[in-house]
Amino acid sequence: MAVALTLNTPIKYIKGIGESRAAAFQRLGIERVCDLLTFYPSRYEERGRVIPVSSALDGELCSVELTIKECSVPKYIRGNLSVFRCIAEDESSSLELVFFNMPYLAKSLTKGRRYRAYGRMKIGLYGREMTSPKLEPILQGKPLPYYVPVYRIAAPLTQRAIASAVAECLPLCDQIPDIMPQSIKNSFGLLNQSDAVRIMHKPQNAQSLALARKSIAFSELIVFRLALSGMRTHNKKESAIPLTLKNTGIKGFFQNLPFSLTKAQQRAVKEIFADLEQPHPMARLLQGDVGSGKTAVAAAAIYLCVKNGYQACIMAPTEILAAQHKKTMDKFLSPFGIRTELLVSGLPAAEKKRVRAGLEDGSINVAVGTHALITDKTLFNNCALAVVDEQHRFGVKQRAALLEKSRVSQNRAHMLVMSATPIPRSLSLIIFGDLDVSLLDELPPGRQKIQTKIATPLDSEKIYGLIKKEIDQGGRAYIVCPLIEEGEEPSHRRAAESYYNELTSVHLKDIPAGLLHGKMKPAEKAQVMADFAAGVTKVLVSTTVIEVGVDVPEATVMVIENAESFGLSQLHQLRGRVGRGTRPSVCILVNGKNSPDVADRLSIMRDTCDGFKVAEADLQRRGPGDFFGVRQSGEFSFACSAITDVTMLPQTDSIVKAVLNDKDNPEYKPLFIAAEKFLERTGGGLTVN
C-alpha cells in the first residue's frame, strides 16, 4: 500500500526504494524525504551545450546531436565482455559510437533515430569516436534538460536511482519551511527555500542555478554564524578553574627556551594567559603558519597549568604528530620536573594500561595522544587544559568528549586549538566565530627560506640528480605522491608504492629509502619515520601522511608529484616539512597536467613562502568556499557547497549582527531554531540564546 509522503517520511517508503536501498541511502546520510531534498548534486553535466561534431576537440567532454546511420551486431571479445559500434552523424561530420557490455542498446538504436550524445570526444587515425556516451532520444515536444545533476553515490545505488527518488519527492518542495525573513530575501534578491531546492535538482539555466545556490548558501552561512555565536555564549556561561601566574616560575620557563619568542608569540602568550586567569573556560584558536612556533606557545600554557597543580593534555590527529609533540614537550617541560607520556592506540596494551593508571592517579602531568585520549578507558585526575592540534581534523563532538574527560569537579577545562592552515584574518573571524583568535604572523629569525621550483615529469632525471647531490652533502629528501597504490582510480597520478619500487630498483638504487602511507600499521609507520629521522634512510617516499607533525631538520628537498592534485594550502603544508635546519632547502612541484590554469596556480607557490599570502591569493582566485572546508571537514557539514562569493561574507555578517541585536523579533525565530538544530547535529545539544 502506497504511503502519502511528507518531509518526515522515512526514505524506504519512497517508490522504488524499499529496505535494502534505504540502507544505501542512509550511508549517504539520507534517512527521510527532507534529507533527500537537501542532498544536492555534487556537480552538473552541461549536456545542453550542443556543438557540431566537426568542432569537438580531441579529449573534449561535450554534447552532440546525432542521427544513427548504422549499427553493428554485438561481439563478445572475451568472456562476457561485449562490444558493438554505431556510425552516427550530424550536419557537419560523422563519428563512431563504441559501447562495451551494453548489448541491449543494439536493439534500441535504429537507423534514422536522433539522439543527444554526451561523452568525451576522441580523434584518432580513423576519425572521431565516443566510447560509451550517455544517449538521450530527441523527441518532438519533449525538450531535453540543459543541466543533468550528478549526485554522490553509495553502492548499490546508481545515478538513475537517486534521480528517480528525487523526482518522486520534488512536489514536496512546497512543504519546505522558509527560515529566511522576507525582508532579507527582498534586500538581497534571494529565492524562497522551496524554489531554491527545486532548482538545485532541476535547473533550467545557469542564471537560475546560480541564484538557487546563492539563496541556499546565504541561509546556511547565516545559520552557521548563529550557531557559532551560540557556542560562544554557551562557553561563557560555563565555569573553569582560573590559573595564576604567581609562584609558577614562568620567567624561568621562557629563559630555558633555546630561542627568544617572536613578538607574535609574546602577544599570543599574553592573550592565552589572560584567558587562563578567567573563571570561565578559554576557547581560543592559535593560528600560525608552518614553523611559526605554535608548539612553544602551547607549551607555555601547559607549563602554567601544571605549575598550578593540574594536568594538561594534547590531542593530535595522527600518531606521527602525537609522537612529535611528545618529543617536543619533553624538551620544553622535563627540565622542570614535568612528566609527559604518550597515549596512542598503537602502544602495547601493558603500556597503555600503565599510562592510563598514571593519568588517573595524577602522577602523569601531561598526556599527548590521539583519539585514545577520549576512550572510556582513559580517565584524568584533574585535567584543566586541553590542547587540540590541527583542530579541523576533529569534530565538535570529539572536542566536547575531550573537554568532558577533562572536567575538574563542575569546572570545564580550558581549551586551546591550533591550526597551521593559513586563513585570511577576515575569514578566520567568521569561520571561527566561536573561538577567540590568536595569530602568529611572523616566523622566528633564522628560519630558512624555501626555494620553490616548478617542474614537469620530463625533468625527473634532473630531480634525481638534485636529490643525490643534496644527500651527498648531508641532506635528506621527501617525495610525496597523491596515491598509495596503482589502480586506486583511473588516473595518471603517481602512486607511492610503485614509485618507491621504481626508485629503489632503478633511479636511486644505491640510496637507502623508506615508504610511508596511511594503510601501514602504526608500528610500521613509527619505525619508518624513526629510520628517516636517524638517517638510516635518506629518501622518504610518502603520501600526505607527512603533511603535519614531521620535523626532520636534515631534510632539504621536498618533491611533490602531481602537484596539480593538491590545494595550495596543502602544498604549503607539505613544503613546510623542509627548511627546518640550517641549510637552504628546495621544494619541487611536479606539474603533471599541462594547462595554463594549473601553471598559474602553482606560480603562487613559487613566488611566495608566506602562507597567509598564499591564502589571500587563493581567496581571490577561488573564493572562500575552500576555506570553509577547513572547518567543514572535521566539524560542520554544509548541504550546499556554494559559499564561494566573497561579497556574501560581509552581507551575512551584517545580517547576523542585526539578528543577534534583535533576538525577540518573531521574524528571526526560524533562524534561531535552525541554528539550534544545527548544533544538535554537531555540537551535542548546545542552544542559541
C-alpha positions as CSV (number, residue, x, y, z in Angstrom):
1,M,0.0,0.0,0.0
2,A,1.4,3.4,-1.0
3,V,2.3,5.8,1.8
4,A,1.4,9.5,1.4
5,L,4.8,11.2,1.5
6,T,5.7,14.1,3.8
7,L,9.1,15.7,4.5
8,N,9.5,13.4,7.6
9,T,8.6,10.2,5.8
10,P,11.4,7.5,6.1
11,I,13.2,7.1,2.8
12,K,12.2,3.4,2.5
13,Y,8.6,4.4,1.7
14,I,9.6,6.3,-1.5
15,K,8.5,4.4,-4.6
16,G,11.3,2.0,-5.8
17,I,13.4,2.2,-2.7
18,G,12.4,-0.4,0.0
19,E,14.5,-1.7,2.9
20,S,17.7,-2.7,1.0
21,R,18.1,0.5,-0.9
22,A,17.2,2.5,2.1
23,A,20.4,1.2,3.8
24,A,22.5,2.6,1.0
25,F,20.7,5.9,1.2
26,Q,21.4,6.0,4.9
27,R,25.1,5.6,4.3
28,L,24.8,8.9,2.4
29,G,23.1,10.5,5.4
30,I,19.7,10.3,3.9
31,E,17.1,8.9,6.2
32,R,13.9,11.0,5.5
33,V,12.4,12.7,2.5
34,C,13.7,16.1,3.7
35,D,17.2,14.7,3.8
36,L,16.9,13.6,0.2
37,L,15.7,17.0,-1.0
38,T,18.7,18.7,0.7
39,F,21.1,16.2,-0.8
40,Y,22.2,18.5,-3.6
41,P,24.0,17.4,-6.7
42,S,27.8,17.5,-6.3
43,R,28.1,18.8,-9.9
44,Y,26.1,19.1,-13.2
45,E,26.7,17.8,-16.7
46,E,26.1,20.7,-19.1
47,R,24.5,18.5,-21.7
48,G,22.5,21.3,-23.3
49,R,25.7,22.9,-24.7
50,V,25.5,21.1,-28.1
51,I,28.3,21.6,-30.6
52,P,28.9,20.4,-34.1
53,V,30.8,17.1,-34.4
54,S,33.4,18.8,-36.5
55,S,34.1,21.4,-33.8
56,A,34.8,19.0,-31.0
57,L,38.4,18.9,-29.9
58,D,40.3,15.7,-29.0
59,G,39.6,14.9,-25.4
60,E,36.8,17.4,-25.0
61,L,33.7,16.5,-22.9
62,C,30.8,17.6,-25.0
63,S,27.3,17.0,-26.3
64,V,26.4,16.4,-30.0
65,E,23.1,15.7,-31.7
66,L,23.3,12.7,-34.0
67,T,21.3,10.6,-36.4
68,I,22.1,6.9,-36.3
69,K,23.3,5.7,-39.7
70,E,24.1,2.0,-39.0
71,C,24.8,-0.4,-36.1
72,S,27.0,-3.5,-35.9
73,V,26.0,-6.7,-34.2
74,P,27.4,-7.0,-30.6
75,K,30.5,-9.1,-30.5
76,Y,31.9,-10.9,-27.4
77,I,35.7,-10.3,-27.4
78,R,36.5,-12.3,-24.3
79,G,34.4,-13.9,-21.6
80,N,31.3,-11.8,-21.0
81,L,32.9,-8.6,-22.4
82,S,30.9,-7.4,-25.4
83,V,31.4,-4.5,-27.8
84,F,29.3,-3.0,-30.6
85,R,29.7,0.0,-32.7
86,C,27.4,2.6,-34.4
87,I,28.1,5.1,-37.1
88,A,26.2,8.4,-36.5
89,E,26.4,11.9,-37.9
90,D,25.2,15.4,-37.7
91,E,25.2,18.1,-40.4
92,S,29.0,18.7,-40.0
93,S,30.6,15.3,-39.8
94,S,30.3,11.7,-38.7
95,L,31.7,9.7,-35.8
96,E,31.7,6.2,-34.4
97,L,30.0,5.3,-31.1
98,V,31.6,2.4,-29.2
99,F,29.7,0.6,-26.4
100,F,31.2,-2.0,-24.1
101,N,29.0,-4.5,-22.2
102,M,25.8,-2.9,-23.4
103,P,24.4,-5.3,-26.0
104,Y,20.8,-4.4,-25.2
105,L,21.4,-1.0,-26.8
106,A,21.9,-2.6,-30.2
107,K,18.1,-3.4,-30.2
108,S,17.0,0.2,-29.5
109,L,19.4,2.1,-31.6
110,T,17.8,2.0,-35.0
111,K,18.7,3.8,-38.3
112,G,17.3,7.2,-38.6
113,R,16.7,7.9,-34.9
114,R,18.1,11.1,-33.4
115,Y,19.9,11.2,-30.1
116,R,21.8,13.7,-27.9
117,A,25.2,12.0,-27.0
118,Y,27.2,13.3,-24.1
119,G,30.8,12.0,-23.7
120,R,34.5,12.6,-24.4
121,M,35.5,13.0,-28.0
122,K,38.5,11.1,-29.2
123,I,40.2,11.9,-32.6
124,G,42.3,9.0,-33.8
125,L,43.8,7.8,-37.1
126,Y,40.4,6.6,-38.2
127,G,38.4,9.7,-37.3
128,R,36.2,10.8,-34.4
129,E,34.7,8.4,-31.8
130,M,33.0,8.4,-28.4
131,T,33.2,5.5,-26.1
132,S,30.0,4.6,-24.1
133,P,28.5,8.1,-24.3
134,K,25.3,8.9,-22.5
135,L,22.4,8.8,-25.0
136,E,19.1,10.6,-24.8
137,P,16.4,10.3,-27.6
138,I,15.4,13.6,-29.1
139,L,11.6,13.5,-29.3
140,Q,9.2,16.1,-30.7
141,G,7.7,18.3,-28.0
142,K,9.9,16.8,-25.2
143,P,12.8,19.2,-24.6
144,L,15.9,17.6,-23.0
145,P,17.3,19.1,-19.8
146,Y,20.2,21.6,-20.3
147,Y,21.8,20.6,-17.0
148,V,21.8,17.0,-15.7
149,P,22.6,16.6,-12.0
150,V,25.3,14.3,-10.8
151,Y,24.9,13.0,-7.2
152,R,27.4,11.4,-4.8
153,I,26.5,7.7,-4.7
154,A,27.0,4.7,-2.4
155,A,26.8,1.1,-3.8
156,P,24.5,-0.3,-4.9
157,L,22.8,3.0,-5.7
158,T,23.1,4.5,-9.2
159,Q,22.6,8.0,-10.5
160,R,19.3,6.9,-12.0
161,A,18.1,5.5,-8.7
162,I,18.8,8.8,-6.8
163,A,17.4,10.9,-9.6
164,S,14.2,8.8,-9.7
165,A,13.8,9.1,-5.9
166,V,14.4,12.9,-6.1
167,A,11.8,13.2,-8.9
168,E,9.2,11.4,-6.7
169,C,9.8,13.9,-3.9
170,L,10.2,17.2,-5.7
171,P,6.5,18.0,-5.4
172,L,7.0,18.1,-1.7
173,C,9.4,21.1,-2.0
174,D,6.4,23.3,-1.3
175,Q,6.3,21.9,2.2
176,I,9.8,23.1,3.0
177,P,9.7,25.9,5.6
178,D,11.2,29.2,4.7
179,I,13.5,30.3,7.5
180,M,14.7,33.5,5.9
181,P,12.7,36.6,6.7
182,Q,11.0,38.1,3.6
183,S,12.7,41.5,4.3
184,I,16.2,39.9,4.0
185,K,15.2,38.0,0.8
186,N,13.9,41.2,-0.7
187,S,17.1,43.1,0.2
188,F,19.4,40.6,-1.4
189,G,17.3,39.2,-4.2
190,L,17.0,35.7,-2.7
191,L,14.6,32.9,-3.7
192,N,12.2,31.1,-1.4
193,Q,13.8,28.0,0.1
194,S,11.3,25.7,-1.7
195,D,12.0,27.3,-5.1
196,A,15.8,27.2,-4.5
197,V,15.7,23.5,-3.5
198,R,13.6,22.6,-6.6
199,I,16.0,24.4,-8.9
200,M,19.1,22.8,-7.4
201,H,17.7,19.4,-8.5
202,K,16.2,20.6,-11.8
203,P,18.0,23.8,-13.0
204,Q,16.8,25.3,-16.3
205,N,19.7,27.6,-16.9
206,A,23.0,28.9,-15.4
207,Q,21.3,32.0,-14.1
208,S,18.6,30.2,-12.1
209,L,21.1,27.7,-10.8
210,A,23.5,30.4,-9.6
211,L,20.6,32.2,-7.8
212,A,19.4,29.0,-6.1
213,R,22.9,28.2,-4.9
214,K,23.3,31.7,-3.6
215,S,20.0,31.6,-1.7
216,I,20.7,28.3,0.0
217,A,24.3,29.2,0.8
218,F,23.2,32.5,2.2
219,S,20.8,30.9,4.7
220,E,23.3,28.2,5.5
221,L,26.0,30.7,6.3
222,I,23.7,32.8,8.5
223,V,22.6,29.7,10.4
224,F,26.3,28.6,10.7
225,R,27.3,32.0,12.2
226,L,24.3,32.0,14.6
227,A,25.3,28.5,15.7
228,L,28.9,29.7,16.4
229,S,27.6,32.6,18.4
230,G,25.5,30.1,20.4
231,M,28.6,28.0,21.1
232,R,30.5,31.2,22.3
233,T,27.6,32.2,24.6
234,H,27.4,28.7,26.0
235,N,31.1,28.7,26.7
236,K,31.0,32.0,28.6
237,K,28.3,30.5,30.9
238,E,30.5,27.5,31.9
239,S,32.8,27.7,34.8
240,A,36.5,26.9,34.8
241,I,39.4,27.0,37.3
242,P,41.2,30.3,37.0
243,L,45.0,29.8,36.8
244,T,47.5,32.2,38.3
245,L,51.0,33.3,37.3
246,K,52.1,33.8,40.9
247,N,54.7,31.4,42.2
248,T,54.9,29.4,39.0
249,G,58.4,30.4,37.9
250,I,57.1,31.2,34.5
251,K,60.1,33.5,33.8
252,G,62.4,30.5,34.2
253,F,60.4,28.6,31.6
254,F,60.9,31.3,29.0
255,Q,64.6,31.7,29.9
256,N,65.1,28.0,29.4
257,L,63.8,28.0,25.9
258,P,66.6,27.6,23.3
259,F,65.3,30.7,21.4
260,S,63.7,34.0,22.1
261,L,60.0,34.3,21.4
262,T,58.9,36.5,18.5
263,K,56.7,39.5,19.1
264,A,53.8,37.5,17.7
265,Q,54.5,34.6,20.1
266,Q,54.7,37.0,23.0
267,R,51.4,38.6,22.0
268,A,49.7,35.1,21.8
269,V,51.1,34.1,25.2
270,K,49.8,37.2,26.8
271,E,46.3,36.6,25.3
272,I,46.3,33.0,26.4
273,F,47.5,33.7,29.9
274,A,44.8,36.4,30.2
275,D,42.2,33.8,29.3
276,L,43.5,31.2,31.7
277,E,43.2,33.6,34.6
278,Q,39.4,33.9,34.0
279,P,36.8,31.9,35.8
280,H,35.2,30.7,32.6
281,P,36.9,28.4,30.1
282,M,39.3,29.6,27.4
283,A,38.2,28.8,23.9
284,R,41.0,30.1,21.7
285,L,42.4,29.3,18.3
286,L,46.1,29.6,17.9
287,Q,46.6,30.0,14.2
288,G,50.1,30.3,12.7
289,D,52.0,29.4,9.6
290,V,54.2,26.4,9.3
291,G,57.2,27.0,11.6
292,S,55.8,30.0,13.4
293,G,56.2,28.4,16.8
294,K,52.7,27.3,17.9
295,T,54.1,24.4,20.0
296,A,56.3,26.6,22.1
297,V,53.2,28.8,22.9
298,A,51.1,25.8,23.8
299,A,54.0,24.5,26.0
300,A,53.9,27.8,27.9
301,A,50.2,27.3,28.6
302,I,50.7,23.7,29.6
303,Y,53.6,24.7,32.0
304,L,51.4,27.3,33.7
305,C,48.6,24.7,34.1
306,V,50.8,22.1,35.6
307,K,52.5,24.6,37.9
308,N,49.1,25.5,39.2
309,G,48.7,21.8,40.3
310,Y,46.6,20.5,37.4
311,Q,47.1,18.1,34.4
312,A,47.0,19.1,30.7
313,C,46.6,17.1,27.5
314,I,47.3,17.5,23.8
315,M,45.2,15.6,21.2
316,A,46.6,15.2,17.7
317,P,45.0,13.6,14.7
318,T,47.8,11.2,13.9
319,E,50.2,9.0,15.9
320,I,53.1,10.6,14.0
321,L,52.1,14.1,15.1
322,A,51.4,12.9,18.6
323,A,54.9,11.3,18.9
324,Q,56.5,14.6,17.6
325,H,54.6,16.6,20.2
326,K,55.7,14.2,23.0
327,K,59.3,14.7,21.9
328,T,59.0,18.5,21.9
329,M,57.1,18.7,25.2
330,D,59.8,16.6,26.8
331,K,62.4,19.1,25.6
332,F,60.5,22.1,26.9
333,L,59.0,20.7,30.1
334,S,61.1,17.9,31.5
335,P,63.8,20.3,32.9
336,F,61.1,21.5,35.3
337,G,60.1,18.0,36.5
338,I,57.0,17.9,34.4
339,R,56.2,14.3,33.3
340,T,54.8,13.8,29.8
341,E,53.6,10.5,28.5
342,L,52.3,9.3,25.1
343,L,48.9,7.6,24.7
344,V,48.0,6.3,21.3
345,S,46.2,3.1,20.1
346,G,49.5,1.7,18.6
347,L,51.1,1.3,22.1
348,P,51.3,-2.2,23.6
349,A,48.3,-3.0,25.9
350,A,50.5,-3.0,29.0
351,E,52.0,0.4,28.2
352,K,48.5,1.9,27.6
353,K,47.4,0.5,30.9
354,R,50.4,2.0,32.7
355,V,49.8,5.4,31.2
356,R,46.1,5.4,31.9
357,A,46.8,4.5,35.6
358,G,49.3,7.4,35.8
359,L,46.7,9.8,34.4
360,E,44.0,8.6,36.8
361,D,46.2,8.9,39.9
362,G,47.7,12.2,38.8
363,S,51.3,11.1,38.7
364,I,51.5,11.9,34.9
365,N,51.2,15.7,34.4
366,V,50.8,15.8,30.6
367,A,49.2,13.3,28.2
368,V,49.9,13.6,24.5
369,G,47.8,11.3,22.3
370,T,45.2,10.7,19.6
371,H,41.6,9.5,19.9
372,A,42.9,7.2,22.6
373,L,42.5,10.2,25.0
374,I,38.7,10.2,24.7
375,T,38.0,6.5,25.0
376,D,36.0,5.2,28.0
377,K,39.2,3.6,29.5
378,T,41.0,7.0,29.8
379,L,40.3,8.9,33.0
380,F,42.1,12.1,34.2
381,N,42.7,13.1,37.7
382,N,42.4,16.8,37.4
383,C,43.0,18.0,33.8
384,A,42.4,21.7,33.5
385,L,43.7,22.4,29.9
386,A,43.1,20.6,26.7
387,V,45.1,21.4,23.6
388,V,43.8,20.2,20.2
389,D,46.2,20.4,17.3
390,E,45.2,20.5,13.7
391,Q,41.7,21.2,15.0
392,H,39.9,20.7,11.7
393,R,40.7,17.0,11.8
394,F,38.4,16.7,14.9
395,G,34.7,17.3,15.1
396,V,32.9,19.3,17.8
397,K,31.7,16.2,19.5
398,Q,35.2,14.8,19.7
399,R,36.4,18.0,21.3
400,A,33.4,18.0,23.6
401,A,34.3,14.5,24.6
402,L,37.8,15.6,25.5
403,L,36.6,18.5,27.5
404,E,34.1,16.3,29.3
405,K,37.0,14.0,30.2
406,S,38.9,17.0,31.4
407,R,36.4,18.3,33.9
408,V,37.6,19.2,37.4
409,S,34.6,18.9,39.6
410,Q,32.0,21.1,38.0
411,N,34.6,23.1,36.1
412,R,35.2,22.7,32.4
413,A,38.8,22.6,31.1
414,H,40.3,25.5,29.2
415,M,40.7,24.7,25.5
416,L,43.4,25.8,23.1
417,V,43.0,24.7,19.5
418,M,45.9,25.0,17.0
419,S,45.9,25.2,13.2
420,A,48.7,25.5,10.7
421,T,46.3,26.2,7.8
422,P,46.7,29.8,7.0
423,I,43.4,31.6,6.6
424,P,43.0,35.3,5.8
425,R,42.1,37.1,9.0
426,S,38.9,38.5,7.6
427,L,37.7,34.9,7.1
428,S,39.1,33.4,10.3
429,L,36.9,35.8,12.3
430,I,33.8,34.5,10.5
431,I,34.7,30.8,10.2
432,F,36.0,30.5,13.8
433,G,33.3,32.8,15.3
434,D,33.0,30.5,18.4
435,L,36.7,31.0,19.2
436,D,39.0,33.9,20.1
437,V,41.8,34.0,17.6
438,S,45.5,34.5,18.3
439,L,47.6,34.9,15.2
440,L,51.2,34.1,14.8
441,D,52.0,36.1,11.7
442,E,55.8,36.1,11.8
443,L,58.5,33.4,11.6
444,P,61.3,33.0,14.1
445,P,64.6,34.6,13.0
446,G,67.0,32.2,11.2
447,R,64.2,30.2,9.7
448,Q,65.4,29.2,6.2
449,K,63.5,30.5,3.2
450,I,62.5,27.6,0.9
451,Q,63.2,27.9,-2.8
452,T,60.2,26.6,-4.8
453,K,60.6,25.3,-8.3
454,I,58.0,24.1,-10.9
455,A,58.9,21.1,-13.0
456,T,57.3,18.6,-15.3
457,P,57.6,14.7,-15.5
458,L,60.2,15.3,-18.2
459,D,62.5,16.8,-15.6
460,S,62.7,13.6,-13.5
461,E,66.4,12.9,-14.2
462,K,67.4,16.4,-13.1
463,I,65.3,16.0,-9.9
464,Y,67.1,12.7,-9.1
465,G,70.4,14.4,-9.7
466,L,69.5,17.1,-7.2
467,I,68.4,14.6,-4.6
468,K,71.7,12.7,-5.0
469,K,73.7,16.0,-4.7
470,E,71.8,17.0,-1.5
471,I,72.2,13.6,0.1
472,D,76.0,13.7,-0.6
473,Q,76.1,17.0,1.3
474,G,74.2,15.5,4.3
475,G,70.6,16.3,3.3
476,R,67.6,14.1,3.0
477,A,64.6,14.2,0.7
478,Y,60.8,13.7,0.8
479,I,58.9,12.5,-2.3
480,V,55.2,12.9,-1.9
481,C,52.7,11.1,-4.2
482,P,48.9,11.6,-4.3
483,L,48.0,7.9,-4.3
484,I,49.1,4.9,-2.3
485,E,48.9,2.2,-5.0
486,E,48.2,1.9,-8.7
487,G,44.6,1.3,-9.6
488,E,43.1,3.4,-6.8
489,E,41.3,5.4,-9.5
490,P,41.7,5.7,-13.3
491,S,44.4,8.3,-13.2
492,H,47.8,9.5,-14.4
493,R,48.7,10.3,-10.8
494,R,51.8,8.8,-9.3
495,A,51.3,6.1,-6.6
496,A,53.7,5.9,-3.6
497,E,54.2,2.1,-3.7
498,S,55.1,1.8,-7.4
499,Y,57.2,5.0,-7.2
500,Y,59.1,3.5,-4.3
501,N,59.8,0.3,-6.2
502,E,60.9,2.1,-9.3
503,L,63.1,4.5,-7.2
504,T,64.9,1.8,-5.2
505,S,65.4,-0.5,-8.2
506,V,66.4,2.0,-10.9
507,H,66.8,5.7,-10.2
508,L,68.2,5.8,-6.7
509,K,69.0,2.2,-6.1
510,D,72.2,2.9,-4.2
511,I,70.5,5.3,-1.7
512,P,68.5,3.8,1.3
513,A,64.9,4.8,1.1
514,G,61.7,4.3,3.1
515,L,58.0,4.1,2.2
516,L,55.2,5.6,4.3
517,H,51.5,5.7,3.8
518,G,48.2,5.6,5.7
519,K,47.5,1.9,5.2
520,M,50.5,0.9,7.2
521,K,50.3,-0.2,10.8
522,P,51.2,2.4,13.4
523,A,54.3,0.5,14.5
524,E,55.5,0.3,10.9
525,K,54.9,4.0,10.3
526,A,56.8,4.8,13.5
527,Q,59.7,2.7,12.5
528,V,59.9,4.3,9.0
529,M,59.8,7.8,10.5
530,A,62.5,6.8,13.1
531,D,64.8,5.5,10.4
532,F,64.4,8.6,8.3
533,A,64.9,10.9,11.3
534,A,68.0,9.0,12.3
535,G,69.5,9.0,8.8
536,V,69.2,5.2,8.4
537,T,67.2,6.1,5.2
538,K,67.9,9.2,3.2
539,V,64.8,9.3,1.0
540,L,61.2,9.0,2.2
541,V,58.5,8.2,-0.4
542,S,55.2,9.1,1.2
543,T,51.6,10.2,0.8
544,T,50.3,13.3,2.5
545,V,50.5,11.4,5.9
546,I,53.6,13.6,6.4
547,E,51.7,16.8,5.9
548,V,51.8,17.8,9.6
549,G,54.0,16.9,12.6
550,V,57.1,15.7,10.8
551,D,60.2,17.5,11.9
552,V,63.5,16.3,10.4
553,P,65.9,19.3,10.3
554,E,68.3,17.5,7.9
555,A,65.6,17.2,5.2
556,T,66.4,19.8,2.5
557,V,64.4,18.5,-0.6
558,M,60.7,18.1,-1.0
559,V,59.4,16.7,-4.3
560,I,55.6,16.8,-4.7
561,E,54.5,14.6,-7.7
562,N,51.2,15.7,-9.4
563,A,51.2,19.0,-7.6
564,E,48.2,19.9,-9.5
565,S,46.2,17.4,-7.5
566,F,46.7,19.3,-4.2
567,G,45.2,22.5,-2.9
568,L,47.5,25.5,-2.3
569,S,47.2,25.2,1.5
570,Q,48.1,21.5,1.4
571,L,51.1,22.2,-0.9
572,H,52.2,24.9,1.6
573,Q,51.9,22.4,4.5
574,L,54.0,19.8,2.6
575,R,56.6,22.4,1.7
576,G,56.9,23.2,5.4
577,R,58.4,19.8,6.1
578,V,61.7,21.2,4.8
579,G,63.6,24.4,5.7
580,R,63.8,23.4,9.3
581,G,67.5,23.2,9.6
582,T,70.5,25.4,8.9
583,R,70.9,24.5,5.2
584,P,69.0,26.0,2.3
585,S,66.1,23.9,1.1
586,V,64.1,23.4,-2.1
587,C,60.6,22.3,-2.9
588,I,59.9,21.0,-6.4
589,L,56.3,21.0,-7.6
590,V,56.0,18.5,-10.4
591,N,53.1,19.6,-12.7
592,G,51.6,16.5,-14.3
593,K,48.9,18.5,-16.1
594,N,49.9,20.8,-18.8
595,S,47.3,23.6,-18.6
596,P,47.7,27.4,-18.2
597,D,45.4,27.4,-15.2
598,V,47.5,24.9,-13.2
599,A,50.7,26.6,-14.1
600,D,49.3,30.0,-13.0
601,R,48.1,28.5,-9.7
602,L,51.4,26.8,-8.9
603,S,53.2,30.0,-9.7
604,I,51.7,31.4,-6.5
605,M,53.6,28.8,-4.5
606,R,56.8,29.6,-6.4
607,D,56.5,33.3,-5.8
608,T,55.9,33.3,-2.0
609,C,56.6,31.2,1.1
610,D,54.2,33.3,3.2
611,G,51.3,31.0,4.0
612,F,48.9,33.9,4.6
613,K,49.8,35.5,1.2
614,V,49.2,32.1,-0.4
615,A,45.8,32.0,1.4
616,E,44.9,35.5,0.2
617,A,45.8,34.6,-3.4
618,D,43.7,31.5,-3.1
619,L,40.8,33.6,-1.7
620,Q,41.0,36.0,-4.7
621,R,41.1,33.1,-7.2
622,R,38.6,30.7,-5.8
623,G,36.6,32.5,-3.2
624,P,36.0,31.5,0.4
625,G,34.4,28.1,-0.2
626,D,37.6,26.0,0.2
627,F,38.5,27.8,3.4
628,F,35.1,26.8,4.9
629,G,36.2,23.2,4.1
630,V,38.9,23.6,6.8
631,R,36.0,23.8,9.3
632,Q,33.6,21.6,7.4
633,S,35.9,18.6,7.0
634,G,36.0,17.9,10.7
635,E,33.0,19.6,12.2
636,F,30.2,21.1,10.2
637,S,28.7,19.9,7.0
638,F,27.1,22.3,4.5
639,A,24.4,20.8,2.3
640,C,25.2,23.4,-0.4
641,S,29.0,23.9,-1.1
642,A,28.3,27.2,-2.9
643,I,29.9,29.5,-0.3
644,T,32.2,30.9,-2.9
645,D,31.2,34.5,-3.2
646,V,33.4,36.9,-1.3
647,T,30.7,39.6,-1.2
648,M,28.4,37.2,0.6
649,L,30.5,37.3,3.8
650,P,30.1,40.9,4.8
651,Q,26.5,40.8,3.7
652,T,25.7,37.9,6.0
653,D,27.9,39.4,8.7
654,S,25.6,42.4,8.8
655,I,22.5,40.2,9.0
656,V,23.9,38.1,11.8
657,K,24.7,41.2,13.9
658,A,21.2,42.6,13.3
659,V,19.6,39.3,14.2
660,L,21.6,39.0,17.4
661,N,20.8,42.5,18.4
662,D,17.0,41.9,17.9
663,K,16.6,38.3,19.3
664,D,13.0,38.8,20.3
665,N,11.9,39.7,16.8
666,P,9.4,36.9,15.8
667,E,10.6,37.2,12.2
668,Y,14.0,35.8,13.3
669,K,12.7,32.9,15.3
670,P,13.0,30.3,12.4
671,L,16.7,31.3,12.1
672,F,17.4,30.6,15.8
673,I,15.5,27.3,15.6
674,A,17.6,26.2,12.5
675,A,20.8,27.2,14.4
676,E,19.8,25.1,17.4
677,K,19.1,22.1,15.1
678,F,22.5,22.7,13.5
679,L,24.1,22.5,17.0
680,E,22.1,19.4,17.9
681,R,23.7,17.6,14.9
682,T,27.2,18.7,15.5
683,G,27.8,20.2,19.0
684,G,26.0,17.9,21.4
685,G,22.9,19.9,22.3
686,L,24.1,23.4,22.8
687,T,21.5,26.2,22.5
688,V,21.5,29.5,20.8
689,N,20.5,32.2,23.2
